[in-house]
Amino acid sequence: MRNEAGAFLDNLIQIQNDREYVSNLGTEIGPEYSEMIEGQFGDEIVESGLAMLAYLFDLMNKDIRVGMAAYKILFMGYDDIPHSDLLGPYYDSVTTRNLFIRLSESNFKPSRDKAISVMNIYLRWYTATYELFRKMLVFDCYCHGIKTEKPININRYLFQNNDPAKLIANSGSGKILLKRYDPAMRHAIAHGNTIFIPGKFIIVRMTNDEKNKIIENRYDNADAFIDQISPSIEVMNNTIRFFFFITMNLLLPKYSKIFNTYIRDRITSETLIAVVKSIQG
């Protein structure tokens, strides 16, 4: 087991430091991974994906048992906080995006109702993905807190107004992760401060930087709106996909014995069982 644990930890270091190795992982993970890192924003996705992984990997290298306990949070949630897993909201983001793509590419006759439906599904995906990204930042803060022996109060970040971005803003990995982080736009969309008038324009209302008045941003059409916000949300979305490709599609099956040694708990949540079955086919 010691040799397998050593090989596992060596692989984590290789992922963090060998970009050529990371670039060629599609042969093990699958074509979707290759398409993601070779497409638009591919370099930024890899950079931010590795930054997101760094907190978990650093914890693994400090104490593999503690790192495995953190890894379990991805699909079991935090101790004493039911339904706080990350696999469920990740699945929601992926399936909502797929629905948006299918509807936008469908051959249905263009209509006002279709335009509104497609746009609202896009906004639903945007907010789901942004909230997932925030939860991933909380997970990174959790791992960093355990590693540095300065644990965070996880309840404040999950249920109150503590912003994980503020906690990691000054770290190297944090700066990389926050390049595309725009909470003002996320807040405006999540709280329904968007007005979509087909054939006319889109309005997004949000507070100004001084937090003393509402400003109104106008986009002449849906494409103009999506073109502006798409790069950031695409990078954030694929940063999370990169994280899950590496942790779930590469490491979990490759080192199944060592994961089984440290993580023996079985998934009992009806929701997650349904998620896993849906993913499997």
C-alpha positions as CSV (number, residue, x, y, z in Angstrom):
1,M,0.0,0.0,0.0
2,R,2.9,2.3,0.8
3,N,4.2,1.9,-2.8
4,E,0.7,2.6,-4.2
5,A,0.3,5.7,-2.0
6,G,3.7,6.9,-3.1
7,A,2.8,6.4,-6.8
8,F,-0.5,8.3,-6.2
9,L,1.3,11.3,-4.6
10,D,3.9,11.3,-7.3
11,N,1.1,11.4,-9.9
12,L,-0.4,14.5,-8.1
13,I,3.0,16.2,-8.3
14,Q,3.3,15.3,-12.0
15,I,-0.2,16.7,-12.7
16,Q,0.8,20.0,-11.0
17,N,4.1,20.4,-12.7
18,D,4.2,18.6,-16.1
19,R,2.0,20.4,-18.6
20,E,2.9,18.0,-21.4
21,Y,1.5,15.1,-19.3
22,V,-1.6,17.1,-18.5
23,S,-2.1,18.0,-22.2
24,N,-2.0,14.3,-23.2
25,L,-4.3,12.9,-20.5
26,G,-7.2,12.7,-23.1
27,T,-6.0,9.2,-23.9
28,E,-6.9,8.2,-20.3
29,I,-9.8,10.5,-19.6
30,G,-11.5,10.7,-23.0
31,P,-12.0,13.0,-26.0
32,E,-14.2,15.6,-24.1
33,Y,-11.2,16.4,-22.0
34,S,-9.0,16.9,-25.0
35,E,-11.6,19.1,-26.8
36,M,-11.9,21.2,-23.7
37,I,-8.2,22.0,-23.2
38,E,-7.4,22.3,-26.9
39,G,-10.3,24.6,-27.6
40,Q,-10.9,28.3,-26.9
41,F,-9.5,29.5,-23.6
42,G,-7.8,26.1,-23.2
43,D,-4.6,27.4,-21.6
44,E,-6.5,29.5,-19.2
45,I,-8.8,26.5,-18.3
46,V,-5.8,24.3,-17.5
47,E,-4.1,27.1,-15.5
48,S,-7.2,27.8,-13.4
49,G,-8.1,24.1,-13.2
50,L,-4.7,23.3,-11.7
51,A,-5.1,26.2,-9.3
52,M,-8.4,24.8,-8.1
53,L,-6.8,21.3,-7.7
54,A,-3.8,22.8,-5.9
55,Y,-5.5,23.1,-2.5
56,L,-6.7,19.5,-2.4
57,F,-3.3,18.2,-3.7
58,D,-1.4,20.3,-1.2
59,L,-3.5,18.8,1.6
60,M,-3.0,15.2,0.2
61,N,0.8,15.7,0.1
62,K,0.8,17.0,3.7
63,D,-1.3,14.1,5.1
64,I,-2.9,11.6,2.6
65,R,-5.5,10.5,5.2
66,V,-6.7,14.0,5.8
67,G,-6.6,14.7,2.0
68,M,-8.8,11.6,1.4
69,A,-11.2,12.8,4.0
70,A,-11.5,16.1,2.1
71,Y,-11.8,14.3,-1.2
72,K,-14.8,12.5,0.2
73,I,-16.6,15.8,0.6
74,L,-16.9,16.0,-3.2
75,F,-19.6,13.3,-3.1
76,M,-20.5,12.9,0.6
77,G,-20.5,16.5,1.8
78,Y,-19.0,18.1,4.9
79,D,-19.4,16.4,8.2
80,D,-22.7,17.1,9.9
81,I,-23.9,19.2,7.0
82,P,-26.3,17.0,4.9
83,H,-26.6,17.6,1.2
84,S,-23.4,19.7,1.0
85,D,-21.8,17.5,-1.6
86,L,-20.4,19.0,-4.8
87,L,-21.2,16.2,-7.2
88,G,-25.0,17.1,-7.2
89,P,-24.6,20.8,-8.2
90,Y,-21.9,19.8,-10.7
91,Y,-24.4,17.5,-12.3
92,D,-27.0,20.2,-12.4
93,S,-24.6,22.6,-14.1
94,V,-23.6,20.0,-16.8
95,T,-27.2,18.9,-17.6
96,T,-28.5,22.4,-17.7
97,R,-25.8,23.5,-20.1
98,N,-26.5,20.5,-22.3
99,L,-30.2,21.4,-22.4
100,F,-29.4,25.0,-23.4
101,I,-27.2,23.7,-26.3
102,R,-29.8,21.2,-27.5
103,L,-32.6,23.8,-27.5
104,S,-30.5,26.6,-29.1
105,E,-29.4,24.2,-31.9
106,S,-32.9,22.6,-32.4
107,N,-34.8,23.0,-35.7
108,F,-38.0,24.3,-34.0
109,K,-39.6,27.2,-35.9
110,P,-38.2,30.4,-34.4
111,S,-40.7,32.1,-32.1
112,R,-40.9,34.6,-29.3
113,D,-41.6,31.8,-26.8
114,K,-38.6,29.8,-28.0
115,A,-36.3,32.8,-27.7
116,I,-37.4,33.5,-24.2
117,S,-37.1,29.8,-23.2
118,V,-33.6,29.5,-24.6
119,M,-32.4,32.7,-22.9
120,N,-33.9,31.8,-19.6
121,I,-32.3,28.3,-19.7
122,Y,-29.0,30.0,-20.4
123,L,-29.4,32.3,-17.4
124,R,-30.4,29.3,-15.3
125,W,-27.2,27.6,-16.3
126,Y,-25.1,30.7,-15.6
127,T,-26.4,31.1,-12.1
128,A,-26.1,27.3,-11.3
129,T,-22.5,27.3,-12.6
130,Y,-21.6,30.5,-10.8
131,E,-22.9,29.1,-7.5
132,L,-21.1,25.9,-8.1
133,F,-17.9,27.8,-8.7
134,R,-18.4,29.6,-5.4
135,K,-18.9,26.3,-3.6
136,M,-15.7,25.0,-5.2
137,L,-13.9,28.1,-3.8
138,V,-15.3,27.3,-0.4
139,F,-13.9,23.8,-0.7
140,D,-10.5,25.2,-1.6
141,C,-10.7,27.4,1.5
142,Y,-11.6,24.4,3.6
143,C,-8.6,22.4,2.3
144,H,-6.3,25.4,2.8
145,G,-7.6,25.9,6.3
146,I,-7.0,22.3,7.3
147,K,-3.5,22.3,5.7
148,T,-2.4,25.5,7.5
149,E,-4.1,24.4,10.7
150,K,-6.3,27.5,10.5
151,P,-9.7,25.9,9.7
152,I,-12.5,28.0,8.5
153,N,-16.0,28.0,9.9
154,I,-17.6,26.2,7.0
155,N,-21.2,27.2,8.0
156,R,-20.4,30.9,7.6
157,Y,-19.4,30.3,4.0
158,L,-22.2,27.9,3.1
159,F,-25.0,29.6,4.9
160,Q,-24.0,33.2,5.6
161,N,-22.4,36.0,3.6
162,N,-18.7,35.2,3.9
163,D,-17.1,35.4,0.5
164,P,-14.5,32.7,-0.1
165,A,-12.9,35.0,-2.8
166,K,-11.7,37.4,0.0
167,L,-10.0,34.5,1.8
168,I,-7.9,33.3,-1.1
169,A,-7.5,36.6,-3.0
170,N,-3.9,37.1,-2.0
171,S,-2.6,33.6,-2.7
172,G,-1.1,32.7,-6.1
173,S,-3.7,30.1,-6.9
174,G,-6.5,32.3,-5.7
175,K,-5.5,35.2,-8.0
176,I,-5.6,32.8,-10.9
177,L,-9.1,31.5,-9.9
178,L,-10.5,35.0,-9.4
179,K,-9.5,36.4,-12.8
180,R,-13.0,35.7,-14.2
181,Y,-15.0,36.0,-10.9
182,D,-17.7,38.7,-11.3
183,P,-20.1,38.5,-8.4
184,A,-22.0,41.7,-9.4
185,M,-23.2,40.1,-12.7
186,R,-24.0,36.8,-10.9
187,H,-26.0,38.6,-8.3
188,A,-28.0,40.6,-10.9
189,I,-28.9,37.5,-12.9
190,A,-29.6,35.3,-9.9
191,H,-32.0,37.8,-8.4
192,G,-34.0,38.4,-11.6
193,N,-32.6,41.8,-12.4
194,T,-32.6,41.0,-16.2
195,I,-35.2,42.2,-18.7
196,F,-35.3,40.3,-21.9
197,I,-37.5,41.8,-24.7
198,P,-37.3,39.6,-27.9
199,G,-36.6,41.7,-30.9
200,K,-35.7,44.7,-28.8
201,F,-32.9,44.5,-26.2
202,I,-31.7,43.0,-22.9
203,I,-31.4,45.1,-19.8
204,V,-29.3,44.0,-16.7
205,R,-29.6,46.1,-13.6
206,M,-27.1,46.0,-10.8
207,T,-25.7,48.3,-8.1
208,N,-22.7,50.5,-8.8
209,D,-19.3,50.0,-7.2
210,E,-20.1,52.4,-4.4
211,K,-23.4,50.5,-3.6
212,N,-25.4,53.7,-3.6
213,K,-27.4,53.5,-6.9
214,I,-28.7,51.1,-9.5
215,I,-27.1,51.2,-13.0
216,E,-28.6,49.8,-16.1
217,N,-26.6,48.0,-18.8
218,R,-28.2,47.6,-22.2
219,Y,-27.4,44.9,-24.8
220,D,-29.0,45.2,-28.3
221,N,-29.7,41.5,-28.5
222,A,-29.2,38.2,-26.8
223,D,-26.0,37.4,-28.8
224,A,-24.4,40.7,-27.7
225,F,-25.2,39.9,-24.0
226,I,-23.9,36.3,-24.3
227,D,-20.8,37.4,-26.1
228,Q,-19.9,39.7,-23.2
229,I,-20.4,37.3,-20.3
230,S,-19.7,34.0,-22.1
231,P,-15.9,34.0,-21.8
232,S,-15.9,34.3,-18.0
233,I,-18.6,31.8,-17.4
234,E,-17.1,29.3,-19.9
235,V,-13.7,29.5,-18.2
236,M,-15.3,29.1,-14.8
237,N,-17.5,26.2,-16.0
238,N,-14.5,24.4,-17.6
239,T,-12.3,25.0,-14.7
240,I,-14.7,22.9,-12.6
241,R,-15.0,20.3,-15.4
242,F,-11.2,20.1,-15.4
243,F,-11.2,19.5,-11.7
244,F,-13.8,16.8,-11.9
245,F,-12.1,15.2,-15.0
246,I,-8.9,14.8,-13.0
247,T,-10.4,13.8,-9.6
248,M,-13.2,11.5,-10.8
249,N,-12.3,10.3,-14.3
250,L,-8.5,9.9,-13.8
251,L,-7.5,9.5,-10.2
252,L,-10.5,7.6,-8.8
253,P,-10.4,4.7,-11.3
254,K,-6.6,4.7,-11.6
255,Y,-6.1,4.4,-7.8
256,S,-9.3,2.6,-6.8
257,K,-7.5,0.4,-4.2
258,I,-6.1,3.3,-2.3
259,F,-9.4,5.2,-2.5
260,N,-11.2,2.2,-1.2
261,T,-8.8,1.9,1.7
262,Y,-9.4,5.5,2.9
263,I,-12.9,6.0,1.8
264,R,-15.1,3.1,2.7
265,D,-18.4,5.0,3.2
266,R,-21.1,4.1,0.8
267,I,-23.3,6.7,-0.8
268,T,-26.7,6.5,0.8
269,S,-28.3,9.8,-0.5
270,E,-31.2,9.0,-2.8
271,T,-30.3,12.2,-4.8
272,L,-26.7,11.2,-5.3
273,I,-27.6,7.6,-6.2
274,A,-29.9,8.9,-8.9
275,V,-27.1,11.3,-10.1
276,V,-24.6,8.5,-10.4
277,K,-27.0,6.2,-12.2
278,S,-27.9,9.1,-14.6
279,I,-24.2,9.7,-15.3
280,Q,-23.6,6.1,-15.9
281,G,-26.3,5.9,-18.6
